[in-house]
């Protein structure tokens, strides 16, 4: 495992494969890390294909430095941009899982010349506002604003610590309130049985994206993990298709 220090002084852990372009970058979810099933399966696919590949941990995640509660969407998007600009060459196909889908959308605005295509897996744009803040009770909102922290239950382990900074910073990085141009192939994958990101989110994102090649695939019975053998194969097939289309477009 290698580490890189960004211009902001944050130290990120990463794993990288050399190979042909366009490269593939995996952008993980909220409180997840680069050792997840989807990231490792995609890396195995990239190795077989001879495709350049990068996975990394945002600051405060996995083996990267920093405390999770000190981070926010803007920081993690900055981490992703630093990883892409410092560790990859040329346009990349961004594969964003859950929060990573939001990060990918931000990058498509910030560094469009480095984005060859996008694959979203249960993409969760604007979730701090539309899911968390919208779902808080008045008591939770008061506690968050007064104490700066609330905890939300998680199906994946310890409760999620949600900071006031996370919510307030999220509002500065919303992607569904203004045009979202994606002039490259986009494939959105969504589980019908996802209890964390509702299908309505996938449909909203699908309709909001402005692009000529945007497709949404819904898998009946698939949950938020989207990690069954069939789902992993669909992810690999979608990434392969976007890579082929990008290569064909030159």
Secondary structure, DSSP 4 states (H G I P E B T S, - for coil): -EEEE-TTS-EEEEEEE--EEEEEEEE--TT--TTSHHHHHHHHHHHHHTEEEEEE--TTSTTSSS-GGG--HHHHHHHHHHHHHHH--S-EEEEEETHHHHHHHHHHHH-GGGEEEEEEES--TTHIIIIIIHH--HHHHHHHHHHSEEEE--TTSSPEEEEHHHHHHHHTT-SSSS-EE--SEEEEEEETT-SSS-HHHHHHHHHHEE-SSEEEEEETT--TT--SHHHHHHHHHHHHHHHHHHHHT-
